[in-house]
Amino acid sequence: MSEQREQRVLDALEQSRRRPPKFTAPRIDMSHGAGGKATHKLIEGLLLPAFNNPALAPLSDAALLPFGDAQLAMTTDSFVVRPLVFPGGSIGELAVNGTVNDLAVSGATPIGLSAALIIEEGLETEVLTHEVEAMANAAARAGVSIATGDTKVVERGKGDGLYVITTGVGVADPECVFSTASVRPGDKILCSGTIGDHGAAILIARGDLELEAEVLSDTQPLTPLVKALKDAAGSELRFMRDPTRGGVGTVLNELARDSGYGVAMWEERLPIRDVVHGACEILGIDPLYVANEGKLLAIVSSEAADAALEALRNTDGGEDSQIIGEIREEPARMVLMHTGFGGTRMIDMLVGDPLPRIC
């Protein structure tokens, strides 16, 4: 009888996830920009119907636009991180890497960026100079140019120092068609390194945690890791995503919902630093939902998984890569965690983000 009740609950949840979301909020709050359920309702219930077109509909990290015999990849992002400088990086470096990474995990080669700076009146020139130089250095490391941009200044007290908006353009690889529709049961889920580092670094920089251990943001370009995966797995590489806002838990829920399959993870295989795990425990936050800025998740066929894992581990920035889970037929559109105690728990998508203003 208990198994029948459990199945009824799972069926009801699966049916709920099939229904298109409706945006009914009377006003916008912080949760709508946090990458969780509230953000999805805003995008899919309000923005997507208004701007509906084939390029936007997949809601991937970058849109693919036909251009002659080729395809261009295009992505845009805004960065409102607080504080502007944090252990391991700053808003300028983060803005460039984040945009480059959205192109890279879409299978595209980045070729150029635009950058718009929203500057608050009174910001010290030294601070602005630091961020402009950080952007230039990050672009040079990623092999792209900041080709155009814009600057605006807003009144004192209305801009929080500096906001950065970036758009990236790349050339899509015709041999790389990454989609949730390509995912199959038995495929393995690879994570390119320890999760939650960026979020923990921000918490420490804000003074929310008094920890002696140093945690650095993982902000970095993912292009070398993507190349390693492409070379090792080829057509057996099904899908990639960088788990920024909402973390690994949100990306895997999106994958389960859009593919129609279930996702299973093994808790003991999750690469999490002890200090990050401790910081999350203090605040009652699951590291699965903490933002990352230099990691990727990849879905690879079971036959190519070991070679892909070895390729990641032999690439700078991927030394801590792990196979953390697999795609299954059931339970449809859900994410389950096999815990270290021998049980299972459902990993749902959060409504909002426990750590706002983190990227």
Secondary structure, 3 states (H helix, E strand, C coil): CHHHHHHHHHHHHHHHHHCCCCCCCCCCCHHHHCCCHHHHHHHHHHHHHHHCCCCCCCCCCCEEEEECCEEEEEEEEEECCCCCEECCEEHHHHHHHHHHHHHHCCCEEEEEEEEEEEEECCCCHHHHHHHHHHHHHHHHHHCCEEEEEEEEEECCCCCCCEEEEEEEEEEECCCCCCCHHHCCCCCEEEECCCCCHHHHHHHHHHCCCCCCCCCCCCCCCCHHHHHHHHHHHHHHEEEEECCCCCHHHHHHHHHHHHHCCEEEEEHHHCCCCHHHHHHHHHHCCCHHHCCCCCCCEEEECCCCHHHHHHHHHCCCCCCCCEEEEEEECCCCCCEEEECCCCCEEECCCCCCCCCCCCC
